Amino acid sequence: MSLKKLAELRRTLAFRLTLWYAGMFLLSAAIAFAIFLYLITAALRGRTDQELLAGVRSLSVVMVRQGLEAVKRQALLESQAAGEKKIFIQLVYPDGRLFSSSNMSYFQHIPVSAEAIGRMLAQGEPLLATVRSPDRSHEIRVVYALIGPGLVVHLGQAMEDLARVIEAFQRGFAVVMAALFVLAAGIGWFMARRALSGVENVTRTAQRISGGSLAERVPVRGREDEIDRLAVTFNRMLDRIQTLVTGIKEMNDNIAHDLKSPITRIRGQARPNWRSRAAAGGRITRPWRAAPSRSATGCSR
């Protein structure tokens, strides 16, 4: 397609409507993807919170039944079983001092927050929070909870599942949006051309009429929409114009006929009168001799 045709295409209403359709479709798809991502994130975060609270309840039961040393052993066993890159468990005093901890080599940049412990103690229930390690690409969900007199558990779990979902979503988002744009542009072009087909019929009819064909009329599709109403109104206007043009032609013919009859009589009477006077021997001066001829010639014009 040449640059001239592309420039003409950009100025068409169908092209602008196609862009609007595609833009609205892509905006709706982006909003739908955002809602989907939010729901997936909320579901995974809710599942992580349930697992953290279940771990807190388990440690609380061990604390009540077997004592502090059993809690310490249970925390180490659970962290090793889940994986040192998956969870960590720290037992701390209410002032933030560390009592016992699992291997924190993977979570060494996540400190114990005395402020969070204070808020947890003030509200009287476990406190959930999300933190991000400076050298990690994913978030970590942590909980502070009181499991015994003077003992707080600081339990954290890496949200790797959420990170993988977001990463996969980001990879597929660009590809999906590009495919949706092509699909939306195709659908938008089809809808725009279909919606404007009636306007094109009016334009073509007007072009043929400008060439002198007043008998042309815009076809009415029978949908009774705005385009059909435009076509009916345009056809009525053409009927009115054709009626006026026909009336003007008839009036011109009548005027020409009315003028032609007396002129013919004048021509017929001018020459015989001149010939009869000449035959009678009447003397006709030179200026008057040419008068009948000038009268007949003037009536012929």
N, C-alpha and C positions, 0 to 999 in steps of 0.2 A: 504494500500500500504506500503511495507516494506521500510526501510531506504535506502537499496541498490538501489531499483527501483527509489526512489525519487532522489538519487544522480545521477543515470544514466539519469533521466529525465532532471535534471538541466543542464547536459552537452549537451543536444540535441539542434540542431539549431531551431527546432520547438518551444521549450520552450523560447529561446532567442527572436525569432520573436514575440511570443505571448506577452512577456513583452514589446517589442517595440510598438506593436499595442496598447496594453492597455495603455501604458504611453502616447503615442501621442493622443489617444482618450480622456484620462482624462485631458491632458493639453489643448486640444481644448475645452472640456466642461468647464474647469475652466476659460478659457479666455472668453467664451460665457457668463458664469455666471457673470464675472466681468463687462463685457460690459452691460449686462442687469441691474445689480445693479447701474452702473453709470448712465444709462439712466433714471431709476426710481428715483434715487436721484436728478438728474438734473430737472426732471419733477416736483417733489414735491417741490424742492427749487424754481423753477420758479413760481409755483402757489403761494407759500408763499410770494415771492417778489411782485407779482401782488396784493395780498391782502394788503400788507403793503403800497404799493404806492397808492392803492385806499383809504386807511385810511388817508394818508397824504393829498390827494386831497380833501377828505371830510372835514377835519379840516381846510384846506386853504379856502374853500368856506364859512364855518361858520365864519372864522376870517374876511373875507372881508365883509360879509353881516351883522353879528350881533356883532362882536367885541370880545375882549379878554375874558370877563367873560363867554360869550356863548361858546367859545372854551373850557374853563376850565370845564364847565358843560358837554359838549358833550364828552370830553375825559373820564370823570368819568363814564358817562352812557355807553359808548362803552366798557370800560374795565369790568364793572360789567355784561353787557349783554353777552360778550364773555366768561367770567370766569376769575377770578383773577389768575388762574394757566395757562391760555391760552395766554393772552396778557398783556402788561403793556404800559402805556402812561405817558411820562414825558414832561413837558414844561420847557425849560431852556433858559437862556440868552446865547448869543454867547460866553461869557467867561466861560461857564460851570456851573454858579450858577443856583440852582434849583428855579423855580417859582411855579410849581404845579406838583403833581404826583398822580397817582393811587396807590392802595394798592400794595406795593413792598415786602410783606413778603415772597412771593415765589421766587422773583427775587432780593433779597437784596444784593447778591454778584455781581451784574452787575452794575458797576459804569458808570457815564457819562464820556465819553472820550473827553477831550478838544482838543486833537490832531485830532480825527475824525471830530469834528465840524470845526476845522480849514481847514482840507482838503475839507470838504463839501462846505464851503464858498469860498474856492479858485477855485474849479471846477465849482461852480455855479449850481449844480444839486444835488438831493438827493444821499446820500452815503449809500450803503448797505454793511453789514458786518455780519459775523457769529462769535458768541462767545459761550463759554461753561462755565457754572457755575461750580465752583469747587465741589459743593455737588450735582450736577445733572448729570444724565447719558445721557441726550440728549442735542443737540445743540439748540441754540436760534438765530433766525435771527432778526437783528435790522436794523433800518434805521434812519438816521439823515437827516432832511429836514427843510428848512426855510419856515415858513408859514406866516410870517408877519414881519414888520420892528422890528428888535431886538428880535425876538422870534423864537426859534428852537424847533421842536418836536423830541423827542427821543422815537420811537415806536418799540416795540419788540414783537415777537410771538414765542412761544415754538414750535419746530418742532417735535411734538410727533408722527405724522403720519410717518415721516421718520424713527424715532427711532423704531417704531413698525415693519416697513418693514424690516429694517436691522436685528432686533432681530429674526423675523420669517425666514429670509433668512439664518442666522447663524444656527438656529436650524435644518432647512431642508437641509443645504448644506452637512453636514457629511453623512446623510442618503442617499441623492441622489448620492453623489460621491461614496459611498460604492456599491450601486446598479449598478451604471454605470461601476465601476471597474469589477464587476462580469460579467456584460453583455459584456464589452469590452474584457475581458479575454476569454470568450466563443467564441465570434466572431473571436478574434485573433487566438485562437487555431484551429478553423475550417479552417480559411484562410491559416494558416501556414501549416497544414497537407495537405490541398488540393494543395498548391503550391509545397510542397516537395514530393508529391506522386510519381512524375516521377523520382526523385533522389532515392527514396526507391526502385523503380523497377530496376534501374540500379544496385543498391547495391545487391539486391537479385539475379539478373542475374549473377553478377560477382562472388557471393558466389557459385552458382551452377556450374559455369564454373571452379572455382578453385577445385571443386570436380571431374572434368574430363569430364563434359558434354559440349563439344565445340559446339554442335548444338543449344544451347540456344541463344535466341535473346531478346533484350529489346522491349516490345510492344510500338509502336508509336501511340499516341492518336489522331493525326491529327489536333492539334491546331496550329501547325507551330510556337510555341513559343520557348523560350530558352531550355526548357526541351526536346521538340521534336527534336531540332537540336542536343542536346547532345546524345539522344537515337540513332538518325540516324548515327552520327559520331562513336558512340560506336559499333553499329552493323557493320558498314563498317570495323572497326578495327578487329572485330571478324571474319568477312569474310576473311580478309587478313591473319589473323593468322591461320585460318582453312585451307586455301589454302596452306600456307607454311608448315604446319604440314603434310598435305596429300602428298605434294611433297617430304618431307623428308622420309616419310614411303615408298613411291614408289621407291625412290632412294635406300633406304636400301634393299628393296626386290630385286631390279635389281642387286645390288652388291652381295648380297647373292647368287643369281642364277648364276651370272657370275663366282663366286668363286667355287660354288658347282660342276659345270660340269668338269673342269680339275682335281679337286681332285678325283672325282669318277673314271676318266680315269686312274689316277695314281694308285689308289687302285686296279683297275681291272688288270693292267699290272704287278704290283709288285709280286703278288702271282703266277700267271701262269709261269712267267719267272723263278722263284725259283724252282717250281715243275719240269719244263722241264729240267733244268740243273741237278737236282738230279736224274731224270729218265735216263739221258744220262750217268750216272756213274761218272759225274764230282765230284771231291772232293771239298767240301765246308768247309772251316775252321770255327771254332766256332764263331768268331765275325761276319763273313759274313752270317752265318746261321740264326742269329736273325735279320738281317737288313730288310728283307721284312716284317717281322712281325711288327717291330718298325715303318716302313713307313706307313703300313696300319693303325696302331693304331693312329699315328700322324695325318693322314688325316681325321680320324673320329672325332677328337676333334674340 
